Amino acid sequence: MTLAGFFLGRIEFVQKNLEPIIVGIIVLSMIPLFRTFLKERKRKRELEKDIAAAEKEKEQSELKEFH
């Protein structure tokens, strides 16, 4: 790793664009985190929606039995 930094540090393009390269690496490494977050949020909303529908159905069936 140290040798890679040594050799890449000699390249003019890398010297001039080191900060954007680092930011790009950080952003790319965070994509799976955001993807998982959005997927889990969607799954949680669907689960809450299913639970609410089941509770409503249960209430309706209890009302039918009562009458």
SVG drawing of the C-alpha trace seen along z (x, -y; Angstrom):
<svg xmlns="http://www.w3.org/2000/svg" viewBox="-76 -20 83 34">
<polyline fill="none" stroke="black" stroke-width="0.4" points="0.0,0.0 2.8,-2.4 4.6,-1.6 1.3,-2.3 1.1,-5.7 4.7,-6.4 4.3,-5.6 0.9,-7.2 2.2,-10.3 4.7,-10.8 1.9,-11.0 1.0,-14.6 -2.7,-13.9 -3.0,-12.3 -1.1,-15.2 -3.5,-17.8 -6.7,-15.8 -6.0,-14.0 -8.9,-15.5 -11.6,-14.7 -10.2,-11.2 -10.5,-10.7 -14.0,-12.2 -15.0,-9.9 -13.7,-6.8 -15.6,-7.8 -18.8,-8.4 -18.5,-5.1 -17.9,-3.2 -21.0,-4.6 -23.4,-3.6 -24.1,-0.2 -24.9,-1.8 -27.5,-4.2 -28.9,-1.4 -29.4,0.8 -30.9,-2.1 -33.5,-2.9 -34.3,0.8 -34.9,1.4 -37.0,-1.8 -39.2,-0.6 -39.5,2.8 -40.5,1.3 -43.2,-0.9 -44.6,2.1 -44.6,4.1 -46.4,1.3 -48.9,1.1 -49.6,4.8 -50.0,4.7 -52.5,1.8 -54.5,3.7 -54.5,6.8 -55.7,4.9 -58.4,3.2 -59.6,6.6 -59.6,8.0 -61.7,5.1 -64.2,5.6 -64.5,9.3 -65.0,8.7 -67.8,6.2 -69.5,8.7 -69.4,11.3 -70.8,8.8 -73.8,8.1"/>
</svg>
